[in-house]
Amino acid sequence: MKLPASLLCAAAAAVLSFSAQAQTAKPDLAKGAALYGQVCVACHAADGNSTTPANPKLARQHPEYLVKQLQEFKSGKRDNAIMKGFAAALSDDDMRNISFWLADQKATTGFAKEKDLVRLGERIYRGGIADRQIAACAGCHGPAGSGIPSQYPRLSGQHADYTSAQLNAFRSGTRVNNAQMTGVAAKMNDKEIKAVSDYIAGLR
């Protein structure tokens, strides 16, 4: 028996609607908070504002960016033995729940400390270095370091030590999960990396 075309269309629409709803289901922030407390709190602090310079602040970070990083730690595309171990135990839903909970946390501010380098850091962040084709950080991460959701991470107030370590990892090729950042960092020297990292720490 053939079903009328209208019924077939209605059934297809219902399936598509259900699929769309599943993909846009709201994250469970309570579960995210609970998982964060079990898995992440020791390194990133209770509210995502790590006080350890080597560990990034995660509060208010774009959740899509955090999910992508966790997935890449899990797959090995981003190489970090400690994070790979934690991420391996998380499902995609776990990652979403944790990431959206972190995005909902208030971020603490930071401070630039290298007075002699702050002007250089600001110049690179805002204008790049044209004669060496180094793009301005602000072009992707915004004038105040707020980033662009799902594409470019929030940098405002991030620990200078962490930012510097990541730029050095991109430059050396030990971090390979973003070709654009590899290209930028490859052209920067130690002083420039230190200056822009410190400037970023004071953005707000």
N, C-alpha and C positions, 0 to 999 in steps of 0.2 A: 504494500500500500504506500502510495506516494503522499508525503506531507505537503500541504499547500506552501507555496513560496513564502507567504507571510509568516507562517509558523517557523519555517527554517530561519528566516531573517531574525525573528524575535529570539529564537534560541541562541543564534550566533551573537546577537547583541547582549544577551544575558551573560554568556560566557566571557565576552570581552569586558563587560562591566565588572564582573567578579574579579577578573584578572587585574584590571586597573585598580580596583579597591584593595586587592591584596598587596599590590606594589606600593600603594600610597597609604597603607595602614599606619596609623600613628605609632611611633615608638613608645615602648613602655618605660617611662622614666624611673619608676620605682624599681623595676628589674635592673635598669642600667645603674642606678645608685648602689644597689645591693652587689652587683657583679664588680663594679668599680671598687667597692670597699674590700672585696675579697682578693682581687687580682692586681689592681693598679696603685692603690693608696700608698704602699710602702715607698715607691719612687716618685710619685707625682703629687703627694700630699692629699689631705682629705677633701679639698675643694678644687683640685686640679691646678693649684698654684704652687708648683714645686719650689722649694726653697734651696734645692741643690743645683748649683749652676750647670752641672753636666746633664741634668734631666730637664726636658722642656716643660714649660707651663702649657697646660692644655685647656684651661678654663676659657670659655667663649670662642674656642677654635671652631671653624666651620665643620659641621658634623660630616658632610660628604668627604671632606679632605681627610678627616680622622679615619673614616671607614676605609677609604682607599689605602691609607698607610698601614692599617691593621691587616688588610687583605694581602698587601705586598710583603709585610713581615711574615705572614703565614706561608705564602707561596715561595718565599726566599728571594723575590725580586728586589726587596730591600733587605740588605744583609745586616742582621744584628741578632746574635745568638740568644741574648736575654729576651728580647721582644718576640723573637720567633717562638720561643718556648711558651710564652704567655698567649700569644695570638693563636697558636695551634689548637688551644683548648676552647676557642671561641667560635660559635656559629656566626653566620652573617647577621642573624637577628640580634645576637649578643652584642656584636660590634655596633650595630645601629643604636641599640638601647644605651650603651655606654657613651657613644659619641654624641647623641642628642642630649643626654644628661649633662655631659661636660659643656656643651654649647650653651646650656642654660645657667651655668655657674658664673658668678661675677669674677672678672679678672683683676688681679692686682697690678698696679703700675710698677714700672722699673725706672732706672736712672742711668744715664750715661756717666761714665767715670773717667774716661780718658780726655781730659781737657785739651791736651795738645792735638788730639786727633779729631775732635768733634766737627770742626769745619770741613775737614776732608771727608768724613763720614757723611755729613749732610750733603755735600756736593755730589758724591757718588750716588747716594740714595735718591736725591731729587733730580739730578741731571745726567747721571752716568759719566762715562769718560769717552767723549765722542771720537777722539783721535785713535782710540784702540777698540772702538766699536763695542764698548761695554754699556749695555742698556741701563737706564735708570730703574732702580728697584721700584720706585713709586708708580711706574707704568703698569705694573701687574699687582703690586701689593698696596697701592693707594698712598696718598700723601701722609696719612696718619698711621699707616701700617695695618689697616683694617682688612686688606685682602679682598678677593672677589669670591663669594661663596661657590663651592664645588670645584673651582679652578685653581685659585691661588690662596695659600694659607694666610691667616692673620699673623702678623709679626710683632705688632705693638707690644712693648714691654717684655719681649722674650729675653731670656738670659743671654748675655753677650758670648759667654763661653760655649753655649749650645749652638748658637747661630754660627759662630766661627768654626766650630767643629764640623758642622754640616757643609759649610762652604768649602772647607778644606777637603772633606770627603768627596764632594762633587768634583773639585779640582783634580784630585788624585785618581779619581775613577773608582774609589771604593764604594761610593753611593752612585747607583746607575739608574735610578727610577724616575729621572726627569732630565731629558736631553737638553731642554732649554736652560736649566740651571747648570748643567755640566758645561755648556757653551759659555755662559757668563763667568762662572768661577774660574774656568781655565785661563782666562785673560787677566785675572787679578793677582796682585802680589800679596805677600804677608801683611804689609802695612795697610793696604787697602781693605783687606778682609777684616783685620782687627778694627779699623776705623768705622766701617759701615756696620759691623756687628755691635759695636758699642753705641753707635747712634740709634740703632733700632731698639736697643734696650730702653732708651729714654723716650721713645715715641708714645704718644697717648692721644 
